[in-house]
């Protein structure tokens, strides 16, 4: 199915499926009204159809078929059947910009982009930030519609300006519950029924206040703001920073005590195995200087550092501040200190000691993807491998030995050996397949989110 591509205003009106964004304040224009009058099938969320056909049943009526969008697959099947008829003209009503976490993705995948004529409205995220007089070119935007809200929670913990598109089971209360531990003074801005002159509300709350409330539909978007962090300067590229220019930083870039820090060669491989990214939660156990936690946060993940020494807690916070990231620091000893933490995607364990097998076991049982362990003692290697395997992870590892170039008098150079370190890791066998399935689910879920 192919529409007239062309250029200029109205160039694609021959497309059999016309998609109009609505619901954030702007009324449907004359073009949309004309399309609705000529339509043979109209799809939209119940509130869109009720607003378009006030006082009538949202079910099929008259010459115009109507579909209240819920599960997307049956609706797309009906559209496909309808398009097989002569002179079929389909109109889809969606919230805001339907190409932004919206139904355009599913329609284009099913029917082809040439079958679509898309006329977006203002995205709810843009409207929410506008209500506050804030820019959003530096915001992280997360869709929690049809998804586990933990990814949105972790993005809120890791970044100072986040917009969350909500959904059933992933609204303000659920997001706030995930932020109660280690939220760092963040503010939630809940935008309800954006664009509705009678019901629109934009409220500032703490996570404690938000979790105690019952939130009716339709909450349009939740903003999570860490207003203690400096606002971004004028930008050339939209979105958060794509990531640091360097990682596995020199030890001199962190405060540490008596060289008690994960060396950069070890840290480089550890980061490669942890794979930290936006939406992840990473634990750094026995954090010391917090170098691993800080680097994970620089790469976009939410990071928790667990450290038993009081002076270490201060160093970790200072290092996080120096690198412009947020790390939730827990003062305590593993494994007991882990009980109240949310389950991580990946865990780094540094150091040894008698409790190491128990710590690794506790981490491995809860990690969704990977546990990485750095240790110096050969005698601990079998215990750690057994702990990883016992929790269902596939253990692997290497012995890292490196020698750095060091100057000698007379403008000559020697090799200075660093202490050898075992780096062991265990990966959950289903993690890679789960990530692939999650990507597919996210694509479908994003399309379903368009009907909000």
CORLIN-V967398 format. One record per residue. N is the residue number from 1. PHI is phi in degrees with one decimal (* if undefined). D_CENTER is the distance of its C-alpha to the mean C-alpha in whole Angstrom. Layout:
n:N phi:PHI d_center:D_CENTER
n:N phi:PHI d_center:D_CENTER
//
This chain:
n:1 phi:* d_center:35
n:2 phi:-134.5 d_center:35
n:3 phi:-100.6 d_center:35
n:4 phi:-74.6 d_center:37
n:5 phi:-76.7 d_center:34
n:6 phi:52.7 d_center:37
n:7 phi:-141.0 d_center:36
n:8 phi:89.7 d_center:36
n:9 phi:-62.5 d_center:36
n:10 phi:73.7 d_center:36
n:11 phi:-68.3 d_center:36
n:12 phi:-114.3 d_center:34
n:13 phi:-67.4 d_center:36
n:14 phi:-76.9 d_center:37
n:15 phi:-62.1 d_center:34
n:16 phi:-72.4 d_center:34
n:17 phi:-120.3 d_center:31
n:18 phi:-111.8 d_center:30
n:19 phi:-118.1 d_center:27
n:20 phi:-120.3 d_center:27
n:21 phi:-84.5 d_center:24
n:22 phi:-152.5 d_center:26
n:23 phi:98.2 d_center:25
n:24 phi:-119.7 d_center:24
n:25 phi:118.9 d_center:27
n:26 phi:-85.2 d_center:29
n:27 phi:-72.8 d_center:32
n:28 phi:-63.6 d_center:32
n:29 phi:-79.7 d_center:34
n:30 phi:-62.3 d_center:38
n:31 phi:-62.8 d_center:36
n:32 phi:-65.9 d_center:34
n:33 phi:-62.3 d_center:37
n:34 phi:-64.9 d_center:39
n:35 phi:-63.7 d_center:36
n:36 phi:-65.2 d_center:36
n:37 phi:-65.9 d_center:40
n:38 phi:-91.5 d_center:40
n:39 phi:-68.5 d_center:38
n:40 phi:-106.8 d_center:39
n:41 phi:-151.5 d_center:35
n:42 phi:-125.9 d_center:33
n:43 phi:-116.1 d_center:29
n:44 phi:177.9 d_center:27
n:45 phi:-63.5 d_center:25
n:46 phi:-55.0 d_center:28
n:47 phi:-68.7 d_center:28
n:48 phi:-67.0 d_center:28
n:49 phi:-69.4 d_center:31
n:50 phi:-64.6 d_center:33
n:51 phi:-71.4 d_center:32
n:52 phi:-80.7 d_center:34
n:53 phi:-122.4 d_center:37
n:54 phi:-61.6 d_center:37
n:55 phi:78.1 d_center:40
n:56 phi:-120.4 d_center:40
n:57 phi:-70.2 d_center:38
n:58 phi:-77.1 d_center:35
n:59 phi:-77.0 d_center:36
n:60 phi:-52.6 d_center:38
n:61 phi:-150.7 d_center:41
n:62 phi:63.2 d_center:44
n:63 phi:-83.1 d_center:43
n:64 phi:-107.1 d_center:39
n:65 phi:-76.6 d_center:37
n:66 phi:-128.0 d_center:34
n:67 phi:-123.5 d_center:31
n:68 phi:-82.1 d_center:29
n:69 phi:-71.6 d_center:25
n:70 phi:-136.6 d_center:24
n:71 phi:-59.1 d_center:23
n:72 phi:-79.5 d_center:23
n:73 phi:-58.3 d_center:25
n:74 phi:-61.4 d_center:28
n:75 phi:-64.5 d_center:28
n:76 phi:-66.5 d_center:28
n:77 phi:-63.5 d_center:31
n:78 phi:-66.2 d_center:33
n:79 phi:-62.6 d_center:32
n:80 phi:-60.5 d_center:33
n:81 phi:-62.8 d_center:36
n:82 phi:-67.3 d_center:37
n:83 phi:-67.6 d_center:36
n:84 phi:-73.2 d_center:39
n:85 phi:-82.5 d_center:41
n:86 phi:-71.5 d_center:43
n:87 phi:60.9 d_center:42
n:88 phi:-71.0 d_center:39
n:89 phi:-134.8 d_center:37
n:90 phi:-105.5 d_center:33
n:91 phi:-120.0 d_center:31
n:92 phi:-115.2 d_center:28
n:93 phi:-104.8 d_center:27
n:94 phi:-137.5 d_center:23
n:95 phi:-80.8 d_center:21
n:96 phi:59.8 d_center:21
n:97 phi:-97.7 d_center:20
n:98 phi:-71.4 d_center:20
n:99 phi:-94.1 d_center:18
n:100 phi:-113.7 d_center:15
n:101 phi:53.1 d_center:13
n:102 phi:-128.9 d_center:17
n:103 phi:-73.6 d_center:20
n:104 phi:-58.4 d_center:21
n:105 phi:-58.7 d_center:19
n:106 phi:-66.9 d_center:21
n:107 phi:-64.2 d_center:24
n:108 phi:-66.6 d_center:24
n:109 phi:-66.8 d_center:23
n:110 phi:-83.1 d_center:26
n:111 phi:-114.5 d_center:29
n:112 phi:92.6 d_center:28
n:113 phi:-62.4 d_center:27
n:114 phi:-69.3 d_center:31
n:115 phi:-83.0 d_center:31
n:116 phi:-112.2 d_center:29
n:117 phi:-122.8 d_center:30
n:118 phi:-104.8 d_center:27
n:119 phi:-123.0 d_center:27
n:120 phi:-74.7 d_center:24
n:121 phi:-101.4 d_center:24
n:122 phi:-72.2 d_center:22
n:123 phi:-62.5 d_center:18
n:124 phi:-61.3 d_center:18
n:125 phi:-64.0 d_center:15
n:126 phi:-62.6 d_center:18
n:127 phi:-66.2 d_center:21
n:128 phi:-61.7 d_center:19
n:129 phi:-64.7 d_center:19
n:130 phi:-62.7 d_center:22
n:131 phi:-61.4 d_center:23
n:132 phi:-95.2 d_center:23
n:133 phi:70.3 d_center:24
n:134 phi:-115.1 d_center:21
n:135 phi:-75.6 d_center:20
n:136 phi:-133.2 d_center:16
n:137 phi:-72.5 d_center:17
n:138 phi:-115.2 d_center:15
n:139 phi:-93.5 d_center:12
n:140 phi:-88.4 d_center:8
n:141 phi:-115.3 d_center:8
n:142 phi:-126.5 d_center:5
n:143 phi:-96.7 d_center:8
n:144 phi:-106.3 d_center:9
n:145 phi:-74.9 d_center:12
n:146 phi:73.6 d_center:13
n:147 phi:-134.4 d_center:10
n:148 phi:-63.1 d_center:10
n:149 phi:-70.0 d_center:9
n:150 phi:-62.6 d_center:8
n:151 phi:-62.7 d_center:4
n:152 phi:-64.7 d_center:5
n:153 phi:-60.9 d_center:8
n:154 phi:-66.5 d_center:7
n:155 phi:-63.6 d_center:5
n:156 phi:-65.4 d_center:8
n:157 phi:-73.6 d_center:10
n:158 phi:-88.6 d_center:10
n:159 phi:-122.4 d_center:10
n:160 phi:-80.8 d_center:13
n:161 phi:-142.6 d_center:12
n:162 phi:-132.9 d_center:9
n:163 phi:-113.8 d_center:10
n:164 phi:-117.9 d_center:9
n:165 phi:-80.1 d_center:11
n:166 phi:-90.3 d_center:13
n:167 phi:-164.5 d_center:15
n:168 phi:-55.5 d_center:17
n:169 phi:78.2 d_center:16
n:170 phi:-142.6 d_center:13
n:171 phi:-105.2 d_center:15
n:172 phi:-58.1 d_center:16
n:173 phi:-65.6 d_center:17
n:174 phi:-67.3 d_center:15
n:175 phi:-63.7 d_center:12
n:176 phi:-62.1 d_center:15
n:177 phi:-61.1 d_center:16
n:178 phi:-73.0 d_center:13
n:179 phi:-98.5 d_center:14
n:180 phi:-62.9 d_center:18
n:181 phi:-94.1 d_center:18
n:182 phi:73.9 d_center:17
n:183 phi:-71.9 d_center:16
n:184 phi:64.2 d_center:18
n:185 phi:74.4 d_center:20
n:186 phi:-73.2 d_center:17
n:187 phi:-109.5 d_center:18
n:188 phi:-100.8 d_center:16
n:189 phi:-114.1 d_center:18
n:190 phi:-102.4 d_center:18
n:191 phi:-103.8 d_center:19
n:192 phi:-110.5 d_center:21
n:193 phi:50.2 d_center:23
n:194 phi:-56.4 d_center:23
n:195 phi:91.2 d_center:26
n:196 phi:-87.9 d_center:28
n:197 phi:-63.5 d_center:31
n:198 phi:-93.0 d_center:32
n:199 phi:-114.1 d_center:29
n:200 phi:-60.4 d_center:26
n:201 phi:-142.2 d_center:25
n:202 phi:-127.0 d_center:23
n:203 phi:-122.5 d_center:23
n:204 phi:-99.1 d_center:22
n:205 phi:-144.1 d_center:21
n:206 phi:-83.7 d_center:21
n:207 phi:-56.4 d_center:18
n:208 phi:-62.5 d_center:22
n:209 phi:-68.8 d_center:23
n:210 phi:-69.9 d_center:20
n:211 phi:-71.5 d_center:20
n:212 phi:-88.2 d_center:24
n:213 phi:-100.2 d_center:24
n:214 phi:-93.3 d_center:24
n:215 phi:-113.6 d_center:22
n:216 phi:-78.0 d_center:24
n:217 phi:-73.8 d_center:23
n:218 phi:-104.4 d_center:22
n:219 phi:-77.3 d_center:19
n:220 phi:-77.5 d_center:18
n:221 phi:-160.3 d_center:15
n:222 phi:-118.3 d_center:14
n:223 phi:-100.3 d_center:13
n:224 phi:-116.4 d_center:13
n:225 phi:-122.7 d_center:15
n:226 phi:-102.8 d_center:16
n:227 phi:-78.3 d_center:20
n:228 phi:-81.1 d_center:21
n:229 phi:-94.0 d_center:20
n:230 phi:-60.3 d_center:21
n:231 phi:-66.1 d_center:20
n:232 phi:-70.5 d_center:20
n:233 phi:-70.7 d_center:23
n:234 phi:-53.8 d_center:24
n:235 phi:-118.7 d_center:22
n:236 phi:-107.9 d_center:23
n:237 phi:-110.5 d_center:19
n:238 phi:-79.7 d_center:17
n:239 phi:92.4 d_center:13
n:240 phi:-68.1 d_center:12
n:241 phi:-55.9 d_center:14
n:242 phi:-71.4 d_center:14
n:243 phi:134.8 d_center:15
n:244 phi:-68.8 d_center:18
n:245 phi:-70.1 d_center:21
n:246 phi:-133.7 d_center:22
n:247 phi:-142.1 d_center:21
n:248 phi:53.3 d_center:23
n:249 phi:-68.8 d_center:25
n:250 phi:-60.8 d_center:29
n:251 phi:-59.3 d_center:30
n:252 phi:-67.6 d_center:31
n:253 phi:-88.0 d_center:28
n:254 phi:-131.8 d_center:27
n:255 phi:-70.4 d_center:30
n:256 phi:-153.8 d_center:31
n:257 phi:-110.7 d_center:34
n:258 phi:51.9 d_center:37
n:259 phi:61.6 d_center:35
n:260 phi:-82.9 d_center:33
n:261 phi:-153.0 d_center:29
n:262 phi:-67.8 d_center:28
n:263 phi:-64.6 d_center:29
n:264 phi:-64.0 d_center:27
n:265 phi:-64.0 d_center:29
n:266 phi:-69.2 d_center:27
n:267 phi:-62.6 d_center:24
n:268 phi:-60.4 d_center:24
n:269 phi:-71.6 d_center:24
n:270 phi:-59.7 d_center:22
n:271 phi:-63.9 d_center:19
n:272 phi:-62.7 d_center:20
n:273 phi:-81.2 d_center:20
n:274 phi:-71.4 d_center:17
n:275 phi:61.4 d_center:14
n:276 phi:-68.4 d_center:12
n:277 phi:-156.3 d_center:9
n:278 phi:-58.4 d_center:5
n:279 phi:97.9 d_center:4
n:280 phi:-89.2 d_center:7
n:281 phi:-119.2 d_center:10
n:282 phi:-121.8 d_center:14
n:283 phi:-96.8 d_center:17
n:284 phi:-119.8 d_center:20
n:285 phi:-99.1 d_center:23
n:286 phi:65.5 d_center:26
n:287 phi:-68.2 d_center:24
n:288 phi:63.8 d_center:28
n:289 phi:-84.4 d_center:27
n:290 phi:78.2 d_center:23
n:291 phi:-61.1 d_center:23
n:292 phi:-69.7 d_center:20
n:293 phi:-60.4 d_center:18
n:294 phi:-63.9 d_center:18
n:295 phi:-66.5 d_center:18
n:296 phi:-63.8 d_center:14
n:297 phi:-65.4 d_center:13
n:298 phi:-63.5 d_center:15
n:299 phi:-89.7 d_center:13
n:300 phi:107.8 d_center:9
n:301 phi:-83.9 d_center:9
n:302 phi:-78.9 d_center:10
n:303 phi:-125.9 d_center:14
n:304 phi:-120.0 d_center:17
n:305 phi:-109.8 d_center:20
n:306 phi:-107.0 d_center:23
n:307 phi:-143.4 d_center:26
n:308 phi:-86.6 d_center:30
n:309 phi:-87.3 d_center:32
n:310 phi:-62.0 d_center:32
n:311 phi:-68.9 d_center:32
n:312 phi:-65.5 d_center:29
n:313 phi:-57.9 d_center:27
n:314 phi:-63.7 d_center:28
n:315 phi:-64.5 d_center:28
n:316 phi:-61.2 d_center:24
n:317 phi:-64.4 d_center:24
n:318 phi:-65.5 d_center:26
n:319 phi:-66.8 d_center:24
n:320 phi:-62.0 d_center:21
n:321 phi:-63.6 d_center:22
n:322 phi:-63.8 d_center:24
n:323 phi:-100.7 d_center:21
n:324 phi:70.4 d_center:19
n:325 phi:-127.2 d_center:16
n:326 phi:-108.5 d_center:16
n:327 phi:-126.3 d_center:17
n:328 phi:-79.8 d_center:18
n:329 phi:-101.6 d_center:21
n:330 phi:-109.7 d_center:23
n:331 phi:-88.9 d_center:27
n:332 phi:171.5 d_center:28
n:333 phi:-109.5 d_center:29
n:334 phi:-79.3 d_center:27
n:335 phi:-87.7 d_center:27
n:336 phi:-60.6 d_center:28
n:337 phi:-70.0 d_center:26
n:338 phi:-86.6 d_center:23
n:339 phi:-58.3 d_center:24
n:340 phi:-93.1 d_center:22
n:341 phi:-89.5 d_center:18
n:342 phi:-68.0 d_center:15
n:343 phi:-60.6 d_center:15
n:344 phi:-90.7 d_center:14
n:345 phi:-82.7 d_center:13
n:346 phi:-144.6 d_center:15
n:347 phi:-135.8 d_center:18
n:348 phi:-112.8 d_center:21
n:349 phi:-117.2 d_center:24
n:350 phi:-111.8 d_center:27
n:351 phi:99.5 d_center:30
n:352 phi:-131.9 d_center:33
n:353 phi:100.9 d_center:35
n:354 phi:-62.6 d_center:37
n:355 phi:-81.6 d_center:33
n:356 phi:-55.9 d_center:31
n:357 phi:-58.8 d_center:32
n:358 phi:-66.6 d_center:31
n:359 phi:-64.9 d_center:28
n:360 phi:-62.5 d_center:27
n:361 phi:-60.3 d_center:27
n:362 phi:-61.8 d_center:25
n:363 phi:-69.4 d_center:22
n:364 phi:-66.6 d_center:23
n:365 phi:-68.6 d_center:23
n:366 phi:-106.5 d_center:20
n:367 phi:-69.6 d_center:18
n:368 phi:-78.2 d_center:16
n:369 phi:-128.3 d_center:16
n:370 phi:-149.4 d_center:18
n:371 phi:-126.2 d_center:21
n:372 phi:-119.9 d_center:22
n:373 phi:-127.6 d_center:26
n:374 phi:-110.0 d_center:28
n:375 phi:-152.7 d_center:32
n:376 phi:-100.9 d_center:35
n:377 phi:-86.1 d_center:37
n:378 phi:-59.2 d_center:38
n:379 phi:-64.0 d_center:39
n:380 phi:-83.6 d_center:36
n:381 phi:-60.0 d_center:35
n:382 phi:-60.5 d_center:36
n:383 phi:-64.6 d_center:35
n:384 phi:-68.1 d_center:31
n:385 phi:-61.3 d_center:31
n:386 phi:-66.0 d_center:33
n:387 phi:-65.8 d_center:30
n:388 phi:-64.4 d_center:27
n:389 phi:-65.4 d_center:29
n:390 phi:-64.9 d_center:30
n:391 phi:-95.1 d_center:27
n:392 phi:90.5 d_center:26
n:393 phi:-95.8 d_center:25
n:394 phi:-94.1 d_center:27
n:395 phi:-78.7 d_center:28
n:396 phi:-141.2 d_center:29
n:397 phi:176.3 d_center:30
n:398 phi:-143.3 d_center:32
n:399 phi:-102.1 d_center:34
n:400 phi:-98.1 d_center:33
n:401 phi:-130.3 d_center:36
n:402 phi:-134.2 d_center:36
n:403 phi:-128.0 d_center:39
n:404 phi:-95.9 d_center:38
n:405 phi:-68.8 d_center:41
n:406 phi:-133.7 d_center:43
n:407 phi:-75.2 d_center:45
n:408 phi:-124.4 d_center:49
n:409 phi:-55.8 d_center:52
n:410 phi:89.5 d_center:54
n:411 phi:57.0 d_center:51
n:412 phi:-120.1 d_center:50
n:413 phi:-130.3 d_center:47
n:414 phi:-119.3 d_center:46
n:415 phi:-100.7 d_center:44
n:416 phi:-104.2 d_center:42
n:417 phi:-76.0 d_center:41
n:418 phi:-92.8 d_center:38
n:419 phi:-64.1 d_center:38
n:420 phi:-66.6 d_center:36
n:421 phi:-134.1 d_center:33
n:422 phi:-83.8 d_center:32
n:423 phi:-116.7 d_center:29
n:424 phi:-111.1 d_center:28
n:425 phi:-148.1 d_center:25
n:426 phi:-132.0 d_center:24
n:427 phi:-116.4 d_center:21
n:428 phi:-72.9 d_center:21
n:429 phi:-57.0 d_center:23
n:430 phi:-86.1 d_center:21
n:431 phi:-63.0 d_center:17
n:432 phi:-67.2 d_center:18
n:433 phi:-64.9 d_center:19
n:434 phi:-64.5 d_center:16
n:435 phi:-65.5 d_center:14
n:436 phi:-64.9 d_center:16
n:437 phi:-64.8 d_center:16
n:438 phi:-64.2 d_center:12
n:439 phi:-63.9 d_center:12
n:440 phi:-65.5 d_center:15
n:441 phi:-62.9 d_center:14
n:442 phi:-65.1 d_center:11
n:443 phi:-66.6 d_center:14
n:444 phi:-68.8 d_center:16
n:445 phi:-61.9 d_center:14
n:446 phi:-63.2 d_center:13
n:447 phi:-68.3 d_center:17
n:448 phi:-65.7 d_center:17
n:449 phi:-65.7 d_center:15
n:450 phi:-68.0 d_center:18
n:451 phi:-87.1 d_center:20
n:452 phi:-65.6 d_center:19
//
